[in-house]
Amino acid sequence: MDVREKLSVLADAAKYDASCASSRSKKTRAGSQIGSTEGMGICHSYTPDGRCISLLKILLTNYCIYDCQYCVNRISSDTPRARFTVDEVVSLTMEFYKRNYIEGLFLSSGIIQNSDYTMEQLIAVAKKLREEQRYGGYIHLKTIPNATQSLIDEAGRWADRLSVNIELPTDSDLHQLAPEKKKPQIVTAMSGIRDRIDENKQEQKAGFKPPVFAPAGQSTQMIVGATPTPDVEILKTASELYTGQRLRRVYYSAYSPIPHADARLPGLSPPLVREHRLYQADWLMRFYGFEANEIVAEKGQNLSLDMDPKLAWALAHREFFPVDVNRASREELLRVPGIGVSNVKRILSIRRYQTLRSVDLKKLRVAWNRTKLFVLTADHNPNLVDLDRPGLVTKAKPKNQQLMLFDAATTSITGEL
């Protein structure tokens, strides 16, 4: 199997990892090469400032000794197999980088022989890129649970970001579908990375110049919909990881049915809007001060698919409203549907010099059709009777409409809810 064939197999195998969005599409003109959009592992991710970058996203190999039932690369699967050598990955990365196809590498792998051996192979790629090729671009390495701590320490020296996939939200889910994996072992691996990042920061504060260690932090992924676990448990797990392990991101990946799947797995993918709602709820926990129990109040309940979780919370807690934008605290303003983090900051700044009116909020481009139902301004007072009417749900729900290109782009960057 030549390198191009390996790339086709291992780029396709990597698409199930939700670290970034795939840019794959089919060629539209037979025989053409210039302008071809054939999917060969180049995917998109976003930097904290909203910049879109391209990554080479591949597996070192899709051979795996584990038999995780939700994974297309499990040992019992009959999927085509391939394996890159270390030099092949290094060569591919440098060739793509020199041609300005990519700005970084995302490298994961199936487990071959054992965790330490697999980790050594991943490290060898990153080390060779840094030392021999003098490559200074972005590298994201998947960390293998149960790998020796010294190997994780070395991986963090060469990679910008490390990640250990939690895979499924609960230990019972893992026991059911991936018995070789244990949640405590995965969390222990995360803790090792967290502690090493903290040590590195402390050494820098003390005036030393230690080698950098995973400067972009660590992240993880959870598969959604492979088990009946409700959204409230998924969000609780994410919240625990954010607070306990100080993760930069938790990625949610809707389960995708695979050939010859175990009978315990669902035959259909969950609605993609469920994945979207989880990301919105995740944003509320990270930037808006919400707790998982607040967002999904009832045990065993999932997020509403019909409206975003912030609006759903507001409709369930009408006693909190209306909020006076000229007097409310930052925490209270963050609870108002249609007003995002950036606009809360602007409101707090502007009202020091003038009294805010409805026209001022419109100039800030808040989602006024939603916001007006929940706020007081100098010239706007919503009908308090409306807040108690069942019809408020229908009135507050956004109408179905075609998304505008630039509005969608702004939302993806700012996360305004």
N, C-alpha and C positions, 0 to 999 in steps of 0.2 A: 504494500500500500504506500503510495507516494504522499508527500507532505500535503498536497492539495486535497487528496481524498481524506486524509486524517483530519485536516482542518474542517472539512464539511461535516464529518461525523462528530467531532468534539466541540465544534461551535454549536451545533444543533443540540448536543447533550447539555450544554451550559445554559440554554435558554430558560430552564426551569428555575434558575436562581434569580430572585427578584432584586438583585443589587442595583440593576439599572434596566432601562426599557430597551427592548430589542428594536433594531431598525430594519429587520428583515422584510424584504418584499421580493416578488418575482420579477425576473427580466420580462420586459414587454416586447422586445424585438429580437427575434432569433438571429444569431450570428454577430450581434453587436458586442463590442467590448468597452468602448469609450462611453462613459455614462451609465454603465451597468450597475444595477442596484441589487445584484444577487447577494443573498445573505451569506456571509462568510465570517461571522463572529464579531463584526463591528457594531457596537451598541452604544447607546447614549446614556449619560448620567448628568447630574446637575451639581455644580459647586454651591457652597453656602450663599454666594452672591447671585445665584440664579443663572450663571453661565453654563451653557450646554457644552459638554465635552464628549468626545468619542473614545471608547475603550475597546481594546481587543479582549473579548470575553470568551475564554475557552477553558476546557478541562485538560489537565495533563494526561489523564486517561479516564475512560468510562468503565474500565474493569473495576469491580468492587467485590470485596469479600463479604459485605453485609447484604442482608436480604430485607431491606426496608420496603414494605409492601406498596407504598405510595410512590416509589422511585422507579423511573424507567430504566435506570442503570443497575438495579439490584442484581445479585448473583444469579437468581433464577430467571431473569429476563432473557429473551432471545434477541435482544437488540444488537445491531452490528457493533463490534468492539474495535477500538483503536487506542494507540498510545504514542504520545510524542516522546522523543528524547529531550533531555535538557537543552542540548545545542539547537534542536529544531525550534523550540519555543523562543529561545534567545534570538535566533536568526529571524524568525517571523516578526517578533516584536520590533526589532531594529529596522527591518525592511519596511514595515508598515509605518513606523515612526518617521523614518527619513523621507518617505513619500507624503508625509503630512496626512495620512489616513487616520491616525489615532494620536491621542495625547496621553494614553496610559494603558496599563495592562491589568485585567482582572483574571486571576488564575486560581482555579479550584481543581479538585481531583476526586476520583473514587478512591477508596481505601485499598491499597495493594500491599500484600504481605502483612503489614501491621501499621499502626499509627505513626510510629517513629520513622519508619522507612519512607512512608508517603510524605511526611513533613520534611525529611531531609531532601527529597527530590524537589519539592516546592521552593525550599530555601536555596537550593543550588541554582535554580533559575534566577531568582532575585539577586543573589550574590554575584553571579556572573554578569548580569546586566549592569549592576552598579560598579563592580571593580574592573572588569575586563573591557566592557563597552562604554564605560563612563556615562551610562544612561541616567539622566536626572529627572525623568518623567514620573508620573504617578504609578504606583504599584499597589494593588489590593490583593492580599493573599488570604485564602481560606485557611483557618487554623483547624487542625484535626484534633478532636477531643481525645484525651488519654495520651497525647504526645508528651514527651518529657519536657519539663519546664525550661530546661536549658535550650531546647530547640525552639520553643515559643519565644524566648528571649532573643535568640538569633534572628528569627523571622521578623520581629519588630524592629530590629536594627536596619534591615534592608527594605522593608515595606512601609508605605505611608499609612495604610490602614490594614487592620487584621479583623477577621470576623469568625465567629463560631456559631453555626446555625443551631438554634434551639429546636428547629424542625416542627414540633407540635406543641400546643400550649400547656398540656398537662403531662405529668409522669405516667398516668394511666393510659393516655393516648399513645405515648411512646411504647409502653409495655405491650399494648395491643398490636401495633403495626410495625414497630421497630425495636424488638426486644433486645438487640445488641447494644442499643443506645440507652443511656440512663441520664435523666435530667440533672441529678446532682453532679455527675461527672462533667456535663456540659457547662454547668454554672461554675464549677471549680476552675475549668479552663478559662472562662471569662474573668473570674476573680484574679487569676494569675496575670492576665493581660492588664487588668485595671490596676493592680498593685505595682506592676512594672512601670506603667505610665505615670502613676503618682510619684514613684521613686525618682523617675527621670526629671519630673517637674521640680521636685524638692532639691535635687542636685543643681539644677539650673538656677533656682532662687538663691542657693547658697554661694553662687559665684563660680561653680565648676562648669566645665564644658564637656559633659558626657555625650557620647554618640546619641543622636536622636532615636527615640523609640516610638514607632507608630504615631507620628504627629497628628494624623487625621483621626485618631481614636479607633474604636471598635464598633461593629454593628452586628446584627443577626437577622435571621429570617424565620417567619412562622408560616406554615401552610394552613390555609383556611378552607374549611369545608370537607376535609378528608374524614373527619369525625363529627359527631353531633355536638361537640363542645360549643356552647353559646358565646356570643360576642363579649358578654360581661367577663367571662373567664379569660378570654383572649386578651382583653384590655388589662385585666388584673395582672396577668403574667408580664405584659409589656411594661406596666407601671413598676412592677417589682424590679425588672431589669434596668429600667431607667434610673431608679433611685439606688438600687443596690450595686449595680455594675457600672453605672454612669455611661451607658451606651450612647453613641451619637444618633443612631437610628435603629428602629425596628422595622423591617420590611415585611409586608403581608403579601402572600402569594396565593391566589385562588387555586385550589386543587384542580389539576387537569387530568381527566381520565386517561389511563394508559392501557395498552393492549394486554390482554390476558390478566386483568387485574384480579386481586383477591375479592372474594364475594362480600367481604365486610366493607369494601370501599363503595362510595356512591357511583352510580353509572353516569351522572351528569355533573358538570362543573357548577359551583354555586354562582349566583348572579354576580357579574363583575361589579355591579353597583355596591354589593356588600363589601368587597375589597376597598372600594372608594370611600364608603362610610367609615370603615375602620381607620383609614388614613386621616380622615377628617377628625375622628374622635382622638386619634393619636396626637394630632396637632393641638387639640383642645387641652390635652393633658400636659403637653410640653410647653405651651406658650400662653395658655389662657387661664391656668390655675384650676382646671377641673380635675376631679378625682374620677377614677373608673366607676365607682359605685354611683356617682351622680349622673354620669352620662347614660348608663344603663341601670336604672334604679331597681328593677325587679330581677331576682335571681332566675336564671334560666331564660332570660329574654334576650333577643337580638336587637340590634339597632334598626330603626325604621329605614326602610328602603325608599320611602316616599319623600323624605325631607332630611336636611342635614341635621346632625345631632345637636348642634347649638340651638337651632330653631325648635327642635323637639323638646329640649330641656326647658326653653322659655315657655312653651305652651303648657308644659306640665307644672310650671312654677309661676303662675300668673300673679301670685301674691307679691312677687319680687318687683313687679312693674306697676306703673311706668317709672323709668329712671330719669331723673333730672340731669341733663348733660352739663348744666352749669354748676352743679353742686356735687355730683356723684364722685366717688373715689375711682381710682384706676381699676380696682378689682370689680366694682359694680359695672363700669362701662364695658369691660371685657365680656360681660355676660349678655350684652345686648346683641340680638341677631342683626347682622348686616354691618356691624362696626368691628373692624379688625385691629390688630395690635398697632399697626402704623398709624391708623386714624385715631386711636385712643391717645397715642402720644401727641398727635397734632392738636386734638381737642384740649388736652390738659395745658398745652402751651398757649393756644389762642385765647382761652377763656381767662387768662391772667390779664388780658388787655381789653377784652370786650365781651359782651354778653352774646352767647351763640343763639342764632335763629335757625329756622329750618333751611333757609337759603344757604347758610354757611355749611350745614351738613351736606347739602346737595353739591356744593362746590368741592367738598372733600371727596365726593363720589362714593359716599356710603351707599349701601343698598337701601335707598330711602323707602321703597315700597314695603319692605319688611320692617325697617327701623322705625318708621313713623307710628307703628302700632305699639311700640314699647318705650318711647321716650317722651320727655317733656322738654320743650325749648321755650324761649321768651315769647314766641308767637304760635306755639303749637301745643295743644293739650288733647291727647287722644281720649275718646269717649270711654270712661271707666266701665260703663255698662258693657261695651264691646269686649273688654278683657274677660268677662265672665260668660260670654255667649259661646255655645258650642261651635257656631259658625266661624269663629275666629281661626280655627284650624284651616278651613278652606280659604279664608281670606289671606292668611299668612303664607300658605304654601306657594312657592314660585310656580309660575306657569311654564309648561313645556315650551321650549323655544330653541331655535338653532343657535348654538354657541357662536359668539363672535371671536374671530381669531385672536385679536389683541387682548380682549377681556380674559380669554382662556389662558393666554400666555402670562398675563399679569397675575392671575390667581395661582398658577403653578409656581410662580416665583415667590409671591408674598404669603400665600396660604391664608389670605383674608377670608374670614367666615362671618 
